[in-house]
Amino acid sequence: MRTPHVVVVMGVAGTGKTTIGPLLADRLGVPYAEGDDFHPQANIDKMSAGTPLDDEDRWPWLDAIGAWAHGRAGLGGVVSSSALKRSYRDRLRAAAPGVVFVHLTGDRALIEDRMGHRQGHFMPTALLDSQFATLQPLEADERGVAVDVAGSPEEITARAVAALDGLDSSPRSDGAEPTSR
């Protein structure tokens, strides 16, 4: 029997983490947690004003997400987090070693267009350049998959599920056995 993943849906603002995360959680039969809900109000105020967060702003946020993920170990769950830098993902893995990342990737123009059409979100399109500048894609030794965000939410979710299934059946780069089915 396969142990459910604790999945961190990551990527720059506007890739659809808040849309794909709940759909993926539903497909996997596990709960979803919105990463933005873990931000302290000071972070939301800063981003709403168009000011990028620095690492000191992010540590408590990442620790809160990591604690949630740790609590879901062996039970499964999906949480969204930009997790743009390797050091951020390392911090999440330190709290919850078994997390798996689904990196939502896509064309900058498509992401900017989607950001321009969303309603009521505190992250302005003006911060997209800083998000791409900060982004460090998953490295070969990080357990996760990249999923393109072109297409409908249902198509993206189906690609994510298939990629996670492929991850389960592929040899792990750390020498451990793949997750059993």
Buried (B, 14 or more C-beta within 10 A) or exposed (E): EEEBBBBBBBBBBBBBBBBBBBBBBEBBEBBBBBBBEBBEEEBBEBBEEEBBBEEEBBEBBBBBBBEBBBBBBEEBBBBBBBBBBBBBBEBBBEBBEBBBBBBBBBEEEBBBEBBEEBEEEBBBBEBBEBBEEBBEEBEEEBBBBBBBBEEEBEEBBBBBBEBBEEBBEEEEEEEEEEBEE
